[in-house]
Amino acid sequence: MDIFSDKNTLELLTVAAEYCGFIEKSDKFSKKDFIGKLQKILSLVYLKTSLIAGEALEDFEGETLAFLSEYEYEYIKRKVSEKLSSSDSYIGVFQGINADDEIEQVEISTCITDVYHNLKNFVENFRTFSEENAIASRAELISDFKEYWGYRLLSALQALHYLLYFVDLKDDDEESDNEELPEDENSSKKSFYGSFVENYHKKI
């Protein structure tokens, strides 16, 4: 089947382009809106990618073009981190596919940017209108999804879930106008989140 007319691939391409555009315009949203929209679009990215990941794709050894430089990666990560502000905390992410692998501690913004990195290259390779580039980029995206960024996406979603439903989200300028929580209350919140993450990873 022509990759440019494959329904699942085109739907993933559409969601991937939407995700990249959303991340690039993160400064246009309030912190709460950004986190809320991010939770929804990440869920959609996972769904659309998993639909293709379950298919028997053809083997392809071609190389993809890289469109995101290290500077651009750091620029996007900084934008996301600034938008999350005080909520850009460290979370646990599995480094590999084995249950015994150690958990890597990374910032939420790193997970978000890693997903962006993979999807951006996927979208831009399709924009070359080269069938070889398109097939290679899809194969690479799915392979990396299974082994790497799928885990990071799910870890970010877990953290966003907690922020949305258990934290009173405010932009930093709003937070600075409010009286700080007592130290013991701050500690209890951090302890709750740490215990939540630890227990979650023990179950999976």
C-alpha positions in Angstrom: 0.0 0.0 0.0 1.2 3.5 -0.8 2.4 5.0 2.5 0.9 8.4 1.5 -2.6 7.0 1.4 -2.4 4.6 4.4 -5.2 5.7 6.8 -3.5 4.9 10.1 -0.2 6.5 9.0 -1.9 9.7 7.8 -3.9 10.0 11.1 -0.7 9.6 13.1 1.0 12.2 10.8 -1.9 14.6 11.5 -1.7 14.2 15.2 2.2 14.4 15.2 2.1 17.7 13.3 -0.6 19.0 15.7 1.6 18.0 18.7 4.7 19.6 17.3 2.8 22.8 16.5 1.3 22.9 20.0 4.7 22.5 21.7 6.2 25.2 19.5 3.4 27.6 20.6 3.5 26.6 24.3 4.2 30.2 25.3 0.7 31.2 24.1 -1.1 29.1 26.8 -1.5 29.5 30.5 0.3 26.8 32.5 -3.0 25.1 33.4 -4.3 25.1 29.8 -1.0 23.9 28.5 -0.9 20.9 30.9 -4.5 20.1 30.2 -4.1 20.2 26.4 -0.8 18.3 26.7 -2.4 15.5 28.6 -5.0 15.0 25.8 -2.8 15.3 22.8 -0.2 12.9 24.3 -2.9 10.4 24.9 -3.9 10.7 21.3 -0.3 10.4 20.1 0.1 7.2 22.1 -3.2 5.8 20.6 -2.4 6.6 17.0 1.2 5.3 17.3 0.1 2.1 19.0 -2.3 1.3 16.1 0.6 1.3 13.7 2.9 -0.4 16.1 0.6 -3.4 16.2 0.7 -3.8 12.4 3.1 -6.0 10.5 5.2 -3.3 8.7 7.6 -4.1 6.0 11.3 -4.3 6.9 13.2 -1.2 5.7 16.8 -0.4 6.2 16.9 3.1 4.7 18.1 6.1 6.6 16.0 9.1 7.7 16.9 12.7 7.5 17.5 14.5 10.8 15.7 17.8 11.0 16.2 18.8 14.7 19.5 20.1 15.8 20.9 19.9 19.3 20.3 23.7 19.7 16.7 23.4 18.6 16.1 20.5 21.0 17.4 22.6 23.9 15.4 25.6 22.8 12.1 23.5 22.8 13.0 21.9 26.1 13.6 25.3 27.7 10.3 26.6 26.4 8.4 23.6 27.9 10.3 23.8 31.1 9.6 27.5 31.5 5.9 26.9 30.8 5.7 24.1 33.4 7.8 26.3 35.7 7.7 24.9 39.3 5.8 21.8 38.1 8.7 20.6 35.9 9.8 18.0 38.5 11.9 14.9 38.1 10.0 11.7 37.3 11.1 8.0 37.0 11.4 6.6 33.5 12.4 3.0 32.6 15.6 3.0 30.5 14.8 -0.2 28.7 12.3 -3.0 28.1 13.3 -5.2 31.0 11.5 -5.0 34.3 14.9 -5.2 36.1 16.3 -2.1 34.3 17.0 0.9 36.5 14.7 3.8 36.5 16.2 7.0 35.1 15.3 10.3 36.8 14.5 13.0 34.2 12.4 16.2 34.1 8.9 16.1 32.6 10.1 18.7 30.0 12.8 16.2 28.9 10.2 13.5 28.2 7.9 16.0 26.4 10.8 17.2 24.2 12.0 13.6 23.5 8.5 12.8 22.1 8.6 16.1 20.1 12.0 15.2 18.7 10.8 11.9 17.3 7.6 13.2 15.9 9.2 16.3 14.4 11.6 14.2 12.4 8.8 11.9 11.3 6.7 14.9 10.1 9.5 16.6 8.3 10.6 13.4 6.5 7.1 13.1 5.1 7.2 16.7 4.0 10.1 15.8 1.6 7.5 13.7 -0.4 10.1 11.0 -0.8 8.5 7.6 -0.4 11.9 6.2 0.8 12.2 8.8 3.5 8.6 8.4 4.6 8.8 4.6 4.9 12.2 4.8 6.7 10.9 7.5 9.1 7.8 5.5 10.0 9.8 2.4 10.6 12.2 4.3 12.8 9.4 6.1 14.7 7.7 2.8 15.5 10.9 1.1 16.6 11.9 4.0 18.8 8.3 4.1 20.2 8.5 0.5 21.3 11.9 0.7 22.8 12.3 4.3 24.0 9.9 7.3 23.7 6.7 5.3 24.4 8.0 4.8 27.9 8.8 8.5 28.3 5.4 9.5 27.0 3.6 7.3 29.5 5.8 8.6 32.4 5.0 12.1 31.3 1.3 11.3 31.2 1.5 9.9 34.7 3.1 13.1 36.0 0.6 15.3 34.1 -2.3 13.2 35.6 -1.1 14.0 39.1 -0.6 17.7 38.3 -4.1 18.1 36.8 -6.0 16.3 39.5 -4.0 16.8 42.7 -2.2 20.2 42.4 -3.6 23.7 42.3 -1.9 24.9 39.1 -0.9 28.5 38.8 1.6 30.4 36.7 4.7 31.4 38.5 3.7 35.1 38.7 0.5 34.0 40.4 2.4 31.8 42.8 4.7 34.5 43.8 1.8 36.7 45.0 0.4 34.0 47.3 1.7 33.0 50.7 3.9 30.0 50.6 2.7 26.7 52.1 4.1 25.7 55.4 7.2 23.6 55.0 5.5 20.4 56.4 2.6 20.8 53.9 5.0 21.1 51.0 6.8 18.1 52.2 3.7 16.0 52.4 2.8 16.9 48.9 6.2 15.9 47.6 6.1 12.8 49.7 2.7 11.8 48.3 3.9 12.2 44.7 7.1 10.3 45.4 5.2 7.4 47.0 2.7 7.4 44.2 5.5 7.1 41.6 7.3 4.4 43.6 4.2 2.3 44.1 3.1 2.7 40.5 6.5 1.4 39.2 6.4 -1.5 41.6 3.1 -2.7 40.1 4.2 -2.7 36.5 
